[in-house]
Amino acid sequence: MLPLGKFGFAVINPCVDCQLLNRSIAQSLDNSVVNFMPKNVSLINQFEDFLFTSPSRKTEEKLKILLIAAEITPYAERGGLSHAVGDLARALLRQGHDVRVFMAKFGVIDEDNYPSEMVCKGLKVPTDNEERPELICNVKLHQSPSGLAVYFLENREYFELRANVYGYSDDPTRWALLSRGCLEFLSKHSEWIPDVIHSNDWHTGQIPNWLRTAYDKSPKLFGVGSVFSIHNLQYQGNFDHRNVPELKMDDGRSPIADLFSERLLWQNFLRRAIIYADVIATVSKTYSKEILRPEYGECLEKLLLEVRSKLNGILNGIDYDELNPVTDKLLKTNYGIRTLDKRLENKVALQEEFDLPVDKDIPVLGYVGRIDEQKGLDLLAEVLEPLLKDFNIQFVILGGGDGGLTAMFRKLQNEFPQKVGAHLMYDPSLPRLFFSGSDMMLYPSRFEPCGIVPMEGMRYGAVPIVRATGGLADTVEQFDPAENTGTGFVFQDFNAWSLFAQIIRALEIYRQKEVWRGIQERAMTQDNSWAVRAKEYVEVYRKAIHLRNKQLVEEERVGEEREGEKV
């Protein structure tokens, strides 16, 4: 049964709710739907509890949460998405919620490292294609050491025989199979049913769509809330969303194409998730506001304005146990807020790593991350040349990406071999050295949905110089010399002069050691942990459940049975 009153909602319009209440009671009595309640509780009391209990009244009640994504750490890691989903799941688990994750069983996932048991063999996943109506998959369950339950969807053709997570022409089919397989498993083969499903980015944007169409009448899934996270609005599928032919334009409301149809390749599942999800989350509060404007909205700003009441901004967090300068084994010398002087030994190690002159007094500016125009690295390259000519500074960069931009930084390294160190491909062993050895970290992004790397740098005492956009605006507070507050240096306009001014300002403050140390200490004590973020997500999950319950009442469906309550 749909657990009436379990997640009630606040009354917005009492008159409307009373009318709904009267109709629902009358309908239930006419249909003799009374056996779903305890005998000592009246029908009217149950409906009142459902309608008039606010979400905050039962905030201690633990939720059943399923997260689904294309990649989840540590099983498949190709970008920040994997860490965001995996770390959030573990944080929610630590707070006592029943959390599980669902992902594809890629060939890179070694069962010797991640043993699993078969929980559903021969799962028939509908394709809606007449010639090939179903694909056969398996679902396996892995119990991680942390206690997190991980479902793997097995299919040799689309997952296990692929060398990479992304980058195939049939990616839309692969992600549609993942999403449909998840819902088919839950609806027909799982005793455990979540209260809410949290899907992430366009790869799993089919989940909210199918949940409210193909599975809207499912006895197990019709009451499940839906949350969708936008990690980067720029990525909407395997097509250029800015230049879609008119005949291939997806309105987002037509039926999802069959899994082998060419039309599937042009359907925009990010758009569809925005339309169908009960609640939408972005990875920072500022980004949730920016995407309502054409310059950030990626052709979806009008739709987002229509559904802006569903939008929520929650920053991603970082793992404070893993990223801890006091205990980090990857550092040459460990240190903390009270032993910041020891940090200089890591600066020396960084200078030695790139064969730069060892000098603890020379300010070291660093960058870690993807090399592309989104990160503003074209602007950074333009500013660095005069800085390197006229100031006694060093610059180090770690990351790979755009060939033209990497060539610019390689040119700077050749022109200033005593001042520039460059490792122009990603190496997972080096970021901690950059965080612990750089005095400043540069992030002049055009746009930045969240900005995890500056948070990681601040955890290690590297002072950020950032543009006020997206998550950077939410996490870095401008240094105020009058009040002696702030955690970094922030510029507003995306131009070389604005960036240049804040770098010069930071270099001048760097010479004032006590003031600089205060900025470092404030940056290091800022709480960007997943424990904080997970609590915010729980409120979003409750909101989604609340809105779904409200919709069921409005549709006069509160008497429908819901199966699968057994955990």
C-alpha positions in Angstrom: 0.0 0.0 0.0 1.0 3.6 -0.5 2.1 4.5 3.0 -0.3 7.3 3.8 1.0 9.9 6.2 4.6 8.6 6.0 5.7 11.6 4.1 2.9 14.2 4.4 3.0 17.7 2.9 2.1 21.2 4.0 -1.2 22.7 2.8 -0.9 25.4 0.2 -4.6 25.9 -0.5 -6.8 24.6 2.3 -10.0 24.8 0.3 -8.5 22.9 -2.6 -7.1 20.3 -0.3 -10.4 19.9 1.5 -12.2 19.3 -1.8 -9.6 16.7 -2.7 -10.0 15.1 0.7 -13.8 14.9 0.4 -13.6 13.4 -3.1 -10.8 10.9 -2.1 -12.7 9.7 0.9 -15.9 9.3 -1.1 -14.1 7.4 -3.8 -12.4 5.2 -1.3 -15.7 4.4 0.5 -17.4 3.7 -2.8 -14.7 1.3 -3.8 -14.5 -0.2 -0.3 -10.8 0.6 -0.1 -10.5 0.4 3.6 -8.4 -2.7 4.3 -5.2 -0.8 4.0 -5.5 0.9 7.4 -5.2 -0.3 10.9 -8.6 -1.2 12.3 -8.3 1.2 15.2 -7.6 4.2 12.9 -10.4 5.9 11.1 -10.3 6.7 7.4 -10.7 10.4 8.0 -7.7 10.4 10.4 -5.5 8.6 7.9 -6.3 11.2 5.1 -5.8 14.1 7.5 -2.4 12.7 8.5 -1.5 12.4 4.8 -2.7 15.9 3.9 -1.8 18.0 6.9 1.6 16.7 8.1 4.5 18.9 7.1 7.6 17.3 5.7 9.7 18.6 8.6 7.5 16.8 11.2 9.1 13.5 10.5 12.6 14.5 9.4 14.1 11.7 11.6 12.4 9.0 9.5 15.1 7.2 7.4 14.6 7.0 3.7 15.2 4.3 1.1 17.2 6.0 -1.6 18.5 4.7 -5.0 21.1 6.6 -6.9 21.8 5.8 -10.6 24.6 7.2 -12.8 26.8 6.3 -15.7 29.9 6.1 -13.4 30.3 5.7 -9.7 33.6 5.6 -7.7 35.5 3.3 -7.2 34.0 1.0 -9.8 34.2 3.3 -12.8 35.9 6.7 -12.6 36.1 9.0 -15.6 35.3 12.4 -14.0 33.8 14.3 -11.2 30.4 12.6 -11.6 31.7 9.3 -10.2 33.0 10.9 -7.0 29.9 13.1 -6.5 27.5 10.1 -6.7 29.7 7.6 -4.8 30.6 10.0 -2.0 27.0 11.2 -1.6 25.8 7.6 -1.4 28.3 6.8 1.4 27.5 10.0 3.3 23.8 9.2 3.2 24.5 5.7 4.4 26.5 7.0 7.4 23.5 9.1 8.3 21.4 6.0 8.7 19.5 5.9 5.4 19.0 2.7 3.3 21.0 3.7 0.3 21.8 1.7 -2.8 23.3 2.5 -6.2 22.7 1.2 -9.7 25.2 1.2 -12.5 26.4 -0.8 -15.6 28.8 -3.7 -15.2 31.6 -2.4 -17.4 34.4 -4.7 -18.5 36.9 -2.7 -16.3 35.0 -3.8 -13.1 36.9 -6.8 -11.8 34.8 -9.3 -9.8 37.9 -10.4 -8.0 38.1 -7.0 -6.5 34.3 -6.4 -6.2 32.7 -9.8 -5.7 28.9 -9.9 -6.3 26.0 -12.3 -6.2 23.4 -12.9 -8.9 20.0 -11.4 -7.8 18.2 -11.5 -11.2 19.3 -13.8 -14.0 17.8 -13.3 -17.5 16.2 -9.9 -16.9 14.1 -9.1 -20.0 14.4 -5.4 -20.7 11.8 -4.0 -23.1 13.2 -2.2 -26.1 9.9 -1.2 -27.7 11.3 -2.5 -31.0 9.0 -5.0 -32.9 11.9 -7.0 -34.4 14.0 -7.1 -31.2 11.5 -6.5 -28.4 13.8 -7.2 -25.5 17.4 -7.3 -24.4 18.5 -9.9 -21.9 20.5 -8.7 -18.9 21.5 -9.9 -15.4 21.6 -7.9 -12.2 24.2 -8.6 -9.6 24.6 -7.2 -6.1 27.9 -6.2 -4.5 28.1 -5.3 -0.9 30.9 -2.8 -0.4 33.1 -2.7 2.7 31.3 0.5 3.7 28.0 -1.3 3.7 26.8 0.3 0.5 24.7 -2.0 -1.8 25.7 -1.8 -5.4 23.6 -3.2 -8.2 25.4 -4.0 -11.5 23.5 -4.4 -14.7 25.2 -7.0 -16.9 25.1 -7.1 -20.7 28.0 -8.2 -22.7 27.2 -6.5 -25.9 26.6 -3.0 -24.5 28.7 -2.9 -21.3 31.2 -5.8 -20.6 32.8 -5.9 -24.0 33.4 -2.1 -24.2 36.8 -0.9 -23.2 35.6 2.6 -22.1 32.7 4.0 -20.2 31.9 6.7 -22.8 32.6 7.6 -26.4 30.5 5.2 -28.5 28.1 6.1 -31.2 25.4 4.0 -29.6 25.8 5.6 -26.2 22.1 6.7 -26.1 21.1 3.0 -26.5 23.5 1.9 -23.8 22.2 4.5 -21.3 18.6 3.8 -22.2 19.3 0.1 -21.5 20.8 1.0 -18.1 17.8 3.2 -17.2 15.1 0.8 -18.5 16.9 -2.2 -16.9 16.9 -0.4 -13.5 13.2 0.3 -13.6 12.3 -3.2 -15.0 14.3 -4.8 -12.2 12.7 -2.8 -9.5 9.2 -3.2 -10.9 9.2 -7.0 -11.4 12.1 -8.6 -9.5 13.0 -6.5 -6.4 11.4 -6.8 -3.0 13.3 -3.6 -2.0 11.6 -0.5 -3.4 13.1 3.0 -2.9 11.2 6.0 -1.6 13.0 8.1 -4.2 15.2 7.6 -7.2 18.1 10.0 -7.8 19.3 10.1 -11.4 22.3 12.1 -12.7 23.0 13.9 -15.9 21.7 13.1 -19.4 22.8 9.4 -19.3 20.1 8.5 -16.8 17.6 11.3 -17.7 15.2 8.6 -19.1 14.5 7.5 -15.5 12.1 10.4 -14.6 10.5 10.2 -18.0 9.8 6.4 -17.9 8.8 6.6 -14.2 5.9 8.9 -15.0 4.9 7.1 -18.3 5.8 3.5 -18.8 5.9 2.7 -15.1 3.3 5.2 -13.9 0.8 2.3 -13.3 3.4 0.0 -11.8 2.1 -1.2 -8.4 5.7 -0.9 -7.0 6.9 2.3 -8.6 3.9 4.7 -9.1 4.5 6.3 -5.7 8.3 6.7 -6.0 9.7 10.2 -5.9 12.1 11.4 -8.6 15.1 13.7 -8.2 17.4 14.6 -11.1 20.8 16.3 -10.8 22.3 18.5 -13.5 26.1 18.3 -13.1 26.8 20.2 -16.3 24.1 21.6 -18.6 26.5 21.8 -21.5 26.3 18.0 -22.0 22.9 16.9 -23.3 23.7 13.9 -25.5 25.7 12.6 -28.4 24.7 15.6 -30.6 25.3 19.4 -30.7 22.2 20.6 -28.8 22.8 24.2 -30.2 22.4 23.0 -33.8 19.7 20.4 -34.0 17.8 20.2 -37.4 14.2 21.3 -37.0 12.9 17.8 -38.0 15.0 16.1 -35.4 14.1 18.6 -32.5 12.9 16.8 -29.4 10.0 18.4 -27.6 10.6 16.2 -24.6 7.0 15.0 -24.3 6.7 12.5 -27.1 7.2 8.8 -26.3 10.8 7.7 -25.9 11.9 6.0 -29.1 12.7 2.3 -29.2 16.3 1.5 -28.2 17.4 0.8 -31.8 15.7 3.7 -33.5 17.8 6.5 -35.0 15.3 8.9 -33.4 16.7 7.9 -30.0 20.0 9.5 -30.9 18.3 12.9 -31.2 16.1 12.7 -28.1 17.3 15.1 -25.3 17.1 13.2 -22.1 18.3 16.1 -20.0 15.4 18.1 -21.3 13.0 15.2 -20.5 14.4 14.8 -17.0 13.8 18.5 -16.3 10.2 18.1 -17.5 9.3 14.9 -15.6 11.4 14.9 -12.4 9.6 15.9 -9.2 12.7 17.9 -8.1 15.8 19.1 -10.0 19.1 19.7 -8.3 22.1 21.5 -9.6 25.6 21.4 -8.1 25.6 24.9 -6.7 23.1 27.6 -5.7 24.6 30.2 -8.0 24.6 27.8 -11.0 20.9 27.1 -10.4 20.3 30.8 -11.0 22.7 31.3 -13.8 21.1 28.6 -16.0 17.9 30.6 -16.1 19.8 33.1 -18.4 20.6 32.6 -22.1 24.3 32.9 -21.6 24.3 29.8 -19.3 21.1 28.1 -20.2 22.4 26.0 -23.1 19.1 26.4 -25.0 17.1 25.2 -22.0 16.7 28.5 -20.1 13.0 29.0 -21.1 12.1 25.5 -20.0 14.0 25.9 -16.7 12.2 29.2 -16.1 8.9 27.4 -16.4 9.9 24.8 -13.8 12.1 27.1 -11.6 10.1 26.1 -8.5 11.6 22.6 -8.9 15.2 23.9 -9.0 17.5 23.5 -6.0 21.2 24.2 -5.7 23.4 22.0 -3.6 27.2 22.1 -3.8 29.1 18.9 -4.2 31.3 18.0 -1.2 34.8 16.5 -0.7 35.9 13.5 1.3 37.5 15.0 4.4 38.9 11.6 5.5 40.7 11.0 2.2 41.7 14.7 1.7 43.4 15.4 5.0 46.8 17.1 5.0 47.4 15.8 8.6 47.3 12.2 7.5 47.7 12.2 3.7 50.3 9.6 2.8 50.9 11.1 -0.6 52.5 14.2 0.9 56.2 14.6 1.6 55.4 16.3 4.9 52.1 16.2 6.8 50.8 19.4 8.4 47.7 21.0 9.9 46.4 24.5 10.7 48.7 24.7 13.7 51.7 23.4 11.9 51.4 25.4 8.6 55.1 26.1 8.5 55.7 22.4 7.7 53.7 23.0 4.5 56.8 24.6 2.9 58.4 21.3 2.6 55.8 20.2 0.1 56.4 23.5 -1.8 60.0 22.5 -2.1 59.0 19.0 -3.3 56.7 20.6 -5.9 59.5 22.8 -7.2 61.9 19.8 -7.3 59.3 17.7 -9.2 59.4 20.3 -12.1 63.1 21.2 -11.9 62.3 24.7 -10.8 64.6 26.8 -8.6 64.0 25.9 -5.0 63.0 29.0 -3.1 60.4 29.0 -0.3 59.8 32.7 -0.8 58.8 32.6 -4.5 55.0 32.5 -4.8 53.9 29.4 -6.7 50.7 29.6 -8.7 49.1 26.3 -9.7 46.3 24.8 -11.8 44.9 21.3 -11.7 42.1 20.1 -14.0 40.8 19.7 -17.5 42.5 22.0 -20.0 39.7 23.7 -22.1 38.1 27.0 -22.6 35.3 26.4 -20.1 38.0 26.6 -17.4 39.1 30.0 -18.8 42.6 28.7 -19.6 42.8 30.8 -22.8 42.4 33.8 -20.5 45.0 32.5 -18.1 47.6 31.9 -20.8 47.1 35.5 -22.0 47.7 36.9 -18.5 50.6 34.6 -17.6 53.1 35.8 -20.2 53.4 39.4 -18.9 53.3 38.1 -15.3 56.2 35.7 -15.9 58.2 38.4 -17.6 57.9 41.1 -14.9 57.3 39.2 -11.6 59.4 36.7 -9.7 56.8 33.9 -9.7 56.5 30.3 -10.7 53.6 28.5 -12.4 52.8 24.8 -12.5 50.0 23.1 -14.4 48.6 19.6 -14.3 46.0 18.3 -16.8 45.1 17.3 -20.3 42.6 18.3 -22.9 42.4 20.9 -25.7 45.4 20.5 -28.1 45.6 24.2 -28.9 45.6 25.3 -25.2 48.1 22.6 -24.2 50.4 23.9 -27.0 50.1 27.4 -25.5 51.3 26.2 -22.0 54.0 24.1 -23.6 55.2 27.3 -25.3 55.2 29.1 -22.0 57.3 26.3 -20.5 59.8 26.6 -23.3 60.0 30.4 -23.0 60.3 30.3 -19.1 61.9 27.0 -18.2 63.0 28.4 -14.8 59.5 29.6 -14.0 57.0 27.2 -15.6 56.4 23.5 -14.9 53.9 21.6 -17.0 52.5 18.0 -16.8 50.1 18.2 -19.7 48.2 15.0 -19.1 46.3 13.9 -16.0 48.2 11.9 -13.4 46.2 10.9 -10.3 49.3 10.8 -8.1 50.1 14.5 -8.5 47.1 16.7 -7.5 47.9 16.4 -3.7 51.4 17.6 -4.4 49.9 20.6 -6.2 47.4 21.3 -3.4 50.0 21.1 -0.7 52.8 22.9 -2.5 51.1 25.7 -4.4 50.6 29.0 -2.7 47.7 29.9 -5.0 45.4 28.0 -7.3 43.9 29.7 -10.4 40.4 29.1 -11.7 39.3 31.8 -14.1 36.3 29.8 -15.4 33.8 31.0 -18.0 31.3 29.0 -16.1 31.7 26.4 -13.4 28.7 24.3 -12.2 30.4 23.4 -9.0 34.2 23.6 -8.8 35.5 20.7 -6.7 39.2 21.2 -7.3 39.4 24.7 -5.6 37.6 23.1 -2.5 40.3 20.4 -2.5 43.0 23.0 -2.8 41.6 25.1 0.1 41.5 22.0 2.3 45.3 21.9 1.8 45.9 25.6 2.3 46.2 26.7 -1.3 44.5 30.1 -1.7 42.1 30.2 -4.6 41.9 33.0 -7.3 38.6 32.5 -9.0 36.0 34.1 -11.2 32.6 34.6 -9.4 30.6 32.0 -11.3 28.7 28.9 -10.3 30.1 27.0 -7.4 33.2 29.2 -7.3 31.0 32.1 -6.2 29.5 29.9 -3.5 32.7 28.5 -2.0 35.3 31.3 -2.2 34.7 34.5 -0.2 36.5 37.6 -1.4 39.3 38.7 1.0 38.4 41.9 2.8 41.5 43.6 4.4 39.3 46.0 6.4 37.5 43.1 8.2 40.3 40.6 7.8 37.8 38.1 6.4 37.6 35.9 3.2 39.1 32.7 1.9 40.5 33.9 -1.5 40.5 36.4 -4.4 37.5 36.8 -6.7 36.9 38.7 -9.9 33.6 39.3 -11.6 34.1 40.0 -15.4 35.6 37.4 -17.7 38.5 39.5 -19.1 42.2 39.5 -18.8 42.4 42.8 -16.8 40.1 41.5 -14.1 42.1 38.3 -13.6 45.4 40.2 -13.8 44.2 42.6 -11.0 43.3 39.8 -8.6 46.6 38.0 -9.2 48.5 41.2 -8.5 46.4 41.8 -5.4 47.1 38.2 -4.2 50.8 38.6 -4.8 50.9 41.8 -2.7 49.0 40.2 0.2 51.3 37.1 0.0 54.1 39.3 1.2 52.2 40.0 4.4 52.8 36.6 6.0 50.4 36.9 9.0 47.6 38.1 6.9 48.2 35.4 4.3 48.3 32.8 7.0 44.9 33.9 8.2 43.4 33.5 4.7 44.9 30.0 4.6 43.5 29.0 8.0 40.0 30.3 7.0 40.2 28.3 3.8 41.3 25.2 5.5 38.5 25.3 8.2 35.7 25.9 5.7 33.3 22.9 5.9 32.8 21.5 2.4 32.2 17.9 3.7 29.7 15.5 2.2 28.2 15.2 5.7 26.8 18.7 5.3 25.8 18.2 1.7 24.0 14.9 2.4 21.7 16.6 4.9 20.7 19.1 2.2 20.0 16.3 -0.2 17.8 14.5 2.3 15.6 17.6 2.4 15.4 17.5 -1.4 14.4 13.9 -1.3 11.7 14.6 1.2 10.5 17.4 -1.1 10.3 15.1 -4.0 8.3 12.5 -2.1 6.1 15.2 -0.8 5.4 16.5 -4.3 4.7 13.0 -5.6 2.3 12.3 -2.8 0.5 15.6 -3.5 0.2 14.7 -7.2 -1.3 11.3 -6.3 -3.9 13.0 -4.1 -4.8 15.5 -6.9 -5.2 12.6 -9.3 -7.3 10.8 -6.6 -4.9 7.8 -6.6 -4.2 7.6 -2.8 -6.1 4.4 -2.5 -4.0 2.4 -5.0 -2.0 -0.5 -3.7 1.8 -0.3 -3.6 3.7 -3.6 -3.5 7.2 -4.3 -2.5 7.2 -2.7 1.0 9.2 -5.6 2.3 12.9 -4.6 2.5 
